[in-house]
């Protein structure tokens, strides 16, 4: 049993860096763009509507502040680790070198949940904007090809109940009747309606095809998309200021009330609503974690990775706060009600805010930017997950195929293809609400463990060279741990139960497979991880 606490020696990480088959092609600004590319996406283009209506109202800006503060504490801890262990694997690798194999496995398993669910959530979000874009040009896909089975059936049941009520407006009656007709028109197989989110399925496969070609090519594509996306966000902020109605901000923190979310009635608003809003939108900040997963392909990781983590987080937090203020100023938070006057506003809140303000032309710009911009989020998340798999596979904790690198393209092609099939299938069949909270759980869990691990390493190895050190570490680490755990507590009960079940499954797999196949135990450190004696090349790791 003592084997589960074995730590991977620092010299083993050095050997991994020397023998890595990945190309070091990412500079400081490419890494920063990867962080911004992952962070700006679902949070601005999708979660602002759900956060405002189901949680905080105009005080959604405070939810982003709280989530941003929690991320700052974790980001500082990530940065110190990245300056010590500039390898792929993110928090998994950090824990393996400091706390022990069992903790590393649990964190890695949590990161798999985080990135998989995050990728699926973004794919579903992209599908919503893509369908809106098609409608702008007069094109319509059948509902059964753009909706997962659970959402489609739920909408049918709600519409059937609502249409029996009296005093429905003609417009509302027609909307409900269209939902019922669309559901009934779906093809059947063995008595079951065949429904899937085809755009979500196809966009995942498209992104996988880009990632397989090579990291440098993917980074170039991401850089172009990020420029376009940031420009669109700045446009929203600057143009939206002219259409703000300050009455929509009053009261800024609405009184606690109950709202209907699907079939459930929940409390929203007030201080608790701000906190639950921060927990719900937290996964939007996962991008800076994605920067650390790319350390194995960074040209100068010890300096550039900490820089990219901190800069991308600060830039995006400011943009999130400004956009949420503009959005809730342009539209009253109750107008995001999916059963209200503007039922589709919650799916594409930023675009609808301009449409409702009478600026339909701006809706075209924003919808196009969101449709293209979410591709970079999906790209970075899938790329990050494949690198976590790569690190875990090199250590023997998961099968070898996940660390196989294409001899020419220098990418983990087999891993990417398998990931693509799984992510595309689940995204096409699962409601977005089920995915988002589980992503937040994985993110918050990993952030908590990083804050713990960096503190342990500082105590055990105080003289280890660090190009970046967290100031006032005991205070920063304690605050990071407490805030992240508090936000986990405020996630939905369903998300917590499903996520804990996932972690329990991970423990079973660890003792059933990983412990027996761990290279650290199976062959021994001396044979498996023996590092060369010459110093690491300066241009790679200084």
C-alpha positions in Angstrom: 0.0 0.0 0.0 2.9 2.3 0.6 3.6 2.3 -3.2 0.6 4.6 -3.8 2.4 7.4 -2.1 5.6 7.1 -4.2 6.6 10.4 -5.8 8.1 10.8 -9.2 11.7 12.1 -8.8 12.6 15.5 -10.3 15.3 13.9 -12.4 12.7 11.7 -14.0 10.8 14.8 -15.2 14.1 16.2 -16.6 14.5 13.0 -18.5 11.0 13.2 -19.8 11.7 16.7 -21.1 14.9 15.6 -22.8 13.3 12.5 -24.5 10.0 14.2 -25.4 9.0 13.7 -29.1 6.8 16.8 -29.0 8.1 19.9 -30.9 8.9 23.0 -28.8 7.2 25.5 -31.1 5.1 27.7 -28.7 6.4 31.1 -27.7 5.2 33.5 -24.9 2.5 35.1 -27.0 1.3 31.8 -28.6 0.9 30.4 -25.1 -1.0 33.5 -24.0 -3.2 33.2 -27.0 -4.0 29.6 -26.1 -5.1 30.7 -22.7 -7.2 33.6 -24.0 -8.5 31.3 -26.8 -9.8 28.8 -24.2 -11.1 31.3 -21.6 -13.0 33.6 -23.9 -15.8 31.6 -25.3 -18.6 29.9 -23.4 -18.3 32.3 -20.5 -19.1 35.4 -22.6 -21.1 34.0 -25.5 -23.2 31.4 -23.6 -23.1 31.5 -19.8 -23.8 35.2 -19.4 -27.5 34.5 -20.1 -27.9 31.5 -17.8 -25.8 33.1 -15.1 -27.9 36.3 -15.1 -31.3 34.6 -15.2 -30.8 31.5 -13.1 -28.3 32.9 -10.5 -27.3 36.5 -10.0 -29.2 39.0 -12.1 -27.2 42.1 -12.9 -24.8 41.1 -10.1 -23.4 38.5 -12.5 -20.5 40.8 -12.7 -19.7 40.1 -9.0 -19.9 36.4 -9.8 -17.2 36.8 -12.4 -15.2 38.8 -9.9 -15.4 36.0 -7.3 -14.6 33.3 -9.8 -11.7 35.4 -11.1 -10.3 35.9 -7.6 -10.5 32.2 -6.9 -8.7 31.6 -10.2 -5.9 34.1 -9.3 -5.0 32.1 -6.2 -4.9 28.9 -8.2 -3.1 30.6 -11.2 -0.3 31.8 -8.9 0.2 28.3 -7.6 0.1 26.9 -11.2 2.7 29.4 -12.2 5.2 28.3 -9.5 4.8 24.7 -10.5 5.2 25.5 -14.1 8.5 27.2 -13.4 9.7 24.0 -11.7 8.1 21.3 -13.8 7.6 22.6 -17.4 6.1 19.3 -18.7 2.8 18.3 -20.2 0.3 17.0 -17.7 -0.6 20.1 -15.8 -1.7 19.5 -12.2 -1.3 15.8 -12.6 2.4 16.1 -13.2 2.7 18.6 -10.3 1.1 16.3 -7.9 3.1 13.3 -9.0 6.3 15.1 -8.2 5.2 16.4 -4.8 2.3 14.6 -3.1 2.4 11.0 -4.6 1.1 8.8 -7.2 -2.4 8.2 -5.8 -3.0 12.0 -5.5 -1.6 12.5 -9.0 -4.0 9.8 -10.4 -7.0 11.4 -8.7 -6.1 14.8 -10.0 -5.5 13.4 -13.5 -8.8 11.6 -13.4 -10.5 14.8 -12.4 -8.8 16.7 -15.2 -10.1 14.1 -17.7 -13.6 14.9 -16.4 -12.9 18.6 -16.6 -11.6 18.7 -20.2 -14.0 16.1 -21.6 -17.1 17.8 -20.2 -15.7 21.2 -21.1 -15.1 20.1 -24.7 -18.6 18.7 -24.9 -20.2 21.8 -23.4 -18.4 24.0 -25.9 -19.4 21.8 -28.8 -23.1 22.1 -27.8 -22.7 25.8 -27.4 -21.1 26.1 -30.8 -24.0 24.2 -32.3 -26.5 26.8 -30.9 -24.6 29.7 -32.5 -24.1 27.8 -35.7 -27.9 27.1 -36.0 -28.6 30.8 -35.3 -26.2 31.8 -38.0 -27.9 29.4 -40.5 -31.3 30.9 -39.6 -29.9 34.4 -40.3 -29.3 33.4 -43.9 -32.7 31.6 -44.2 -31.4 28.1 -43.7 -33.0 25.6 -41.2 -31.9 22.2 -40.1 -34.6 19.9 -38.7 -34.9 20.1 -35.0 -34.2 16.4 -34.5 -30.7 17.0 -36.1 -29.9 19.9 -33.7 -31.2 18.7 -30.4 -30.1 15.9 -28.0 -32.8 13.3 -27.1 -33.2 14.5 -23.5 -33.7 18.2 -24.4 -36.0 17.4 -27.3 -38.3 15.2 -25.2 -38.2 17.7 -22.3 -39.2 20.5 -24.6 -42.0 18.4 -26.1 -43.4 17.5 -22.6 -43.3 21.1 -21.4 -44.9 22.4 -24.6 -47.7 19.8 -24.4 -48.5 20.9 -20.8 -48.3 24.6 -21.6 -50.5 24.4 -24.7 -53.4 23.1 -22.5 -53.3 26.4 -20.6 -55.7 29.2 -21.5 -54.9 32.8 -22.2 -51.9 32.0 -24.5 -51.0 34.6 -27.0 -51.2 33.6 -30.7 -47.4 34.0 -30.9 -46.8 31.8 -27.9 -49.3 29.1 -29.0 -47.6 28.9 -32.4 -44.1 28.6 -30.8 -45.3 25.7 -28.6 -47.1 24.0 -31.5 -43.9 24.2 -33.6 -42.0 22.4 -30.8 -44.6 19.6 -30.7 -44.7 19.3 -34.5 -40.9 19.2 -34.7 -40.7 16.4 -32.1 -43.4 14.4 -33.8 -41.7 14.7 -37.2 -38.5 13.1 -35.9 -37.8 9.6 -37.3 -38.3 6.6 -35.0 -36.4 3.4 -34.4 -38.0 0.6 -32.2 -40.5 3.2 -30.9 -37.8 5.7 -29.9 -37.4 9.2 -31.5 -34.0 9.5 -33.2 -32.6 12.8 -32.2 -29.0 14.1 -32.1 -27.0 17.3 -32.2 -25.3 16.8 -35.5 -23.5 20.1 -35.7 -21.9 19.4 -32.3 -20.8 16.0 -33.5 -19.3 17.3 -36.7 -17.4 20.3 -35.2 -15.5 18.0 -32.9 -14.4 15.9 -35.8 -13.3 19.0 -37.7 -11.2 20.3 -34.8 -9.6 16.8 -34.3 -8.5 16.9 -38.0 -6.8 20.3 -37.4 -5.1 19.1 -34.2 -3.8 15.9 -35.8 -1.9 17.9 -38.4 0.4 19.5 -35.9 0.7 21.8 -32.9 2.3 24.7 -34.8 -0.6 24.6 -37.4 -3.2 24.5 -34.6 -1.5 27.4 -32.8 -1.5 29.5 -35.9 -5.2 28.9 -36.5 -5.9 29.6 -32.8 -4.0 32.9 -33.0 -6.1 34.1 -35.9 -9.3 33.1 -34.2 -8.3 34.8 -30.9 -7.6 38.1 -32.6 -11.0 37.9 -34.2 -12.7 36.9 -31.0 -11.1 39.6 -28.8 -12.0 42.2 -31.4 -15.6 41.0 -31.3 -15.7 41.2 -27.5 -14.2 44.7 -27.5 -16.9 45.6 -30.1 -19.6 44.3 -27.7 -18.3 46.4 -24.9 -17.8 49.6 -26.8 -20.9 49.4 -28.9 -23.1 48.1 -26.1 -22.3 51.0 -23.8 -24.5 53.2 -26.1 -27.6 51.0 -25.5 -27.3 50.5 -21.7 -30.5 51.3 -19.8 -29.3 51.8 -16.2 -32.8 50.9 -15.0 -32.0 47.3 -15.9 -29.3 47.4 -13.1 -31.9 48.2 -10.4 -31.9 46.4 -8.1 -28.3 45.3 -8.8 -28.6 42.4 -6.4 -32.3 41.2 -6.9 -34.2 39.8 -3.9 -34.2 36.0 -3.5 -36.9 34.4 -5.5 -37.7 31.1 -7.1 -37.3 30.3 -10.8 -38.1 27.3 -13.0 -35.0 25.5 -14.5 -36.3 22.7 -16.6 -38.6 20.6 -14.4 -37.0 21.9 -11.2 -37.8 25.0 -9.1 -34.7 26.6 -7.6 -33.8 29.7 -5.6 -32.0 32.5 -7.4 -30.5 35.9 -6.7 -29.4 37.5 -3.5 -25.9 36.9 -2.1 -26.3 33.1 -2.5 -27.2 33.6 -6.1 -24.0 35.5 -6.7 -22.0 32.6 -5.1 -23.8 29.9 -7.0 -23.4 32.0 -10.2 -19.6 32.0 -9.6 -19.6 28.2 -9.2 -21.7 27.7 -12.3 -19.6 29.9 -14.6 -16.3 28.7 -13.2 -15.5 26.3 -16.0 -15.2 29.3 -18.3 -11.9 30.0 -16.7 -10.3 26.6 -17.4 -8.2 28.2 -20.2 -5.2 29.1 -18.1 -5.0 25.4 -17.0 -4.8 24.6 -20.7 -1.6 26.7 -20.9 0.2 24.5 -18.4 -0.8 21.4 -20.4 1.2 22.8 -23.3 4.5 23.2 -21.4 6.0 20.3 -23.2 5.7 22.2 -26.5 6.8 25.6 -25.1 10.2 27.1 -26.3 11.0 28.6 -22.9 8.5 27.0 -20.5 9.9 28.0 -17.2 9.5 31.7 -18.0 6.8 31.8 -20.6 4.2 29.5 -19.1 3.8 31.5 -15.8 3.6 34.7 -17.9 0.9 33.3 -20.2 -1.1 31.9 -17.3 -1.3 35.2 -15.4 -1.7 37.5 -18.4 -4.5 35.4 -20.0 -6.4 35.2 -16.7 -6.2 38.9 -15.9 -7.1 40.0 -19.5 -10.1 37.6 -19.7 -11.4 38.4 -16.2 -11.6 42.1 -17.0 -13.4 41.3 -20.3 -15.9 39.0 -18.6 -16.8 41.7 -16.0 -17.3 44.4 -18.6 -19.4 42.2 -20.9 -21.6 41.0 -18.1 -22.2 44.7 -17.1 -23.0 45.7 -20.6 -25.3 42.7 -21.3 -27.4 43.1 -18.1 -27.6 46.9 -18.9 -28.9 46.3 -22.4 -31.4 43.6 -21.4 -33.3 43.1 -18.2 -32.1 39.9 -16.5 -35.7 38.5 -16.5 -35.7 38.7 -20.3 -33.4 35.7 -20.5 -36.3 33.5 -19.3 -36.5 30.6 -21.8 -40.3 30.5 -21.2 -40.6 34.3 -21.6 -40.9 36.9 -24.3 -37.5 36.0 -25.8 -37.2 32.2 -25.4 -34.0 31.9 -27.5 -32.1 34.8 -25.8 -30.6 32.5 -23.2 -28.9 30.4 -25.9 -27.1 33.3 -27.6 -27.5 36.2 -25.1 -25.0 38.7 -26.6 -26.4 38.5 -30.1 -30.0 38.7 -28.9 -29.2 41.8 -26.7 -28.2 43.7 -29.8 -31.2 42.4 -31.8 -33.6 43.4 -29.1 -31.9 46.9 -29.1 -32.8 47.2 -32.8 -29.2 46.6 -34.0 -29.7 43.5 -36.0 -26.6 44.1 -38.0 -24.5 43.8 -34.8 -26.2 40.4 -34.2 -24.6 39.2 -37.4 -21.1 40.3 -36.4 -21.4 38.7 -32.9 -23.0 35.5 -34.1 -20.2 35.0 -36.7 -17.5 35.8 -34.2 -19.0 33.5 -31.6 -19.4 30.7 -34.1 -15.8 31.0 -35.2 -14.5 31.9 -31.7 -15.9 28.8 -30.0 -13.9 26.6 -32.3 -10.6 27.9 -30.7 -12.0 27.0 -27.2 -12.8 23.5 -28.4 -9.4 23.2 -30.0 -7.5 24.2 -26.9 -9.6 22.0 -24.6 -9.2 18.8 -26.7 -5.5 19.6 -27.2 -5.1 20.0 -23.4 -6.8 16.7 -22.6 -4.7 14.8 -25.1 -1.5 16.2 -23.4 -2.8 15.1 -20.0 -3.4 11.6 -21.4 0.1 11.7 -22.9 1.7 12.4 -19.5 -0.3 9.8 -17.7 0.4 7.2 -20.4 4.2 7.8 -20.3 4.0 7.0 -16.6 2.2 3.7 -17.4 -1.0 4.7 -15.5 -3.2 4.4 -18.7 -2.5 2.3 -21.9 0.5 3.1 -24.1 -1.6 4.1 -27.1 -2.3 7.5 -25.4 1.4 8.3 -25.5 2.1 7.2 -29.1 3.3 10.2 -31.1 3.0 10.4 -34.9 6.5 10.1 -36.3 6.0 12.9 -38.8 3.4 15.3 -37.4 4.7 14.9 -33.8 1.1 14.8 -32.3 -0.6 12.1 -30.3 -2.8 11.2 -33.3 -4.3 7.9 -31.9 -5.3 9.6 -28.6 -6.8 12.5 -30.5 -8.9 10.3 -32.8 -10.3 8.3 -29.8 -11.0 11.4 -27.9 -12.8 12.9 -30.9 -15.1 9.9 -31.3 -16.0 9.9 -27.6 -16.5 13.7 -27.2 -18.4 14.0 -30.5 -20.8 11.2 -29.5 -21.6 12.3 -26.0 -21.9 16.0 -27.0 -24.5 15.1 -29.7 -26.6 13.2 -27.2 -26.3 15.1 -23.9 -28.0 18.4 -22.6 -25.6 21.3 -22.0 -26.8 21.9 -18.5 -25.6 18.4 -17.4 -22.2 19.0 -18.9 -21.3 22.5 -17.6 -21.6 21.8 -13.8 -19.5 18.6 -14.0 -16.9 20.6 -15.9 -16.8 23.2 -13.0 -16.4 20.3 -10.5 -13.3 19.0 -12.3 -11.8 22.4 -12.6 -12.4 23.4 -9.0 -11.1 20.0 -7.7 -7.9 20.3 -9.7 -7.3 23.9 -8.6 -7.8 22.9 -4.9 -5.2 20.1 -5.2 -2.7 22.4 -6.9 -2.9 24.9 -4.1 -2.3 22.0 -1.6 0.6 20.5 -3.6 2.6 23.7 -4.2 2.5 24.4 -0.4 3.7 20.9 0.3 6.6 21.2 -2.2 7.6 24.6 -0.7 7.8 23.0 2.7 9.7 19.9 1.6 12.0 21.4 -1.0 12.5 25.1 0.0 15.8 25.4 -1.8 14.6 24.1 -5.2 15.2 26.6 -8.0 12.1 28.6 -8.9 11.9 31.2 -11.6 8.5 32.2 -10.2 7.5 32.1 -6.5 4.0 32.7 -5.1 4.1 35.7 -2.7 2.7 35.0 0.8 2.2 31.4 -0.1 0.4 30.2 3.1 -2.2 33.0 2.7 -2.6 32.5 -1.1 -2.8 28.7 -0.9 -5.3 28.8 2.1 -7.6 31.3 0.3 -7.4 29.2 -2.9 -8.3 26.0 -1.1 -11.2 27.5 0.9 -12.8 29.4 -2.0 -12.6 26.5 -4.4 -14.1 24.1 -1.9 -16.8 26.5 -1.1 -17.7 26.9 -4.8 -17.8 23.1 -5.2 -20.2 23.0 -2.3 -22.5 25.4 -4.2 -22.7 23.3 -7.4 -25.9 21.4 -8.1 -26.4 18.2 -6.1 -26.7 16.2 -9.3 -23.3 17.5 -10.6 -21.6 16.7 -7.2 -23.0 13.2 -7.1 -22.1 12.4 -10.7 -18.6 13.8 -10.3 -18.0 11.9 -7.0 -19.1 8.7 -8.8 -16.6 9.5 -11.6 -13.8 9.9 -9.0 -14.9 6.6 -7.3 -14.6 4.9 -10.7 -11.1 6.4 -11.1 -10.0 4.9 -7.8 -11.3 1.4 -8.9 -9.3 1.8 -12.2 -6.2 2.9 -10.3 -6.1 -0.2 -8.1 -7.3 -2.5 -10.9 -4.9 -1.3 -13.6 -2.7 1.7 -13.0 -1.0 0.6 -9.8 0.1 -2.7 -11.5 1.3 -1.0 -14.6 2.9 2.1 -13.2 6.5 2.4 -14.6 7.6 3.8 -11.3 6.8 0.4 -9.6 6.9 -2.1 -12.4 10.4 -1.5 -13.7 11.9 0.8 -11.1 13.2 4.3 -11.1 16.7 3.4 -11.9 15.8 1.7 -15.2 12.8 3.6 -16.3 13.5 7.2 -15.4 17.3 7.4 -15.3 18.1 10.9 -16.3 21.2 11.8 -18.3 23.9 13.6 -16.3 24.5 16.5 -18.6 22.6 19.7 -17.8 19.4 20.5 -19.7 19.8 22.7 -22.7 19.5 26.3 -21.8 17.4 27.4 -24.7 14.7 24.9 -23.9 14.2 25.4 -20.2 15.8 28.5 -18.8 
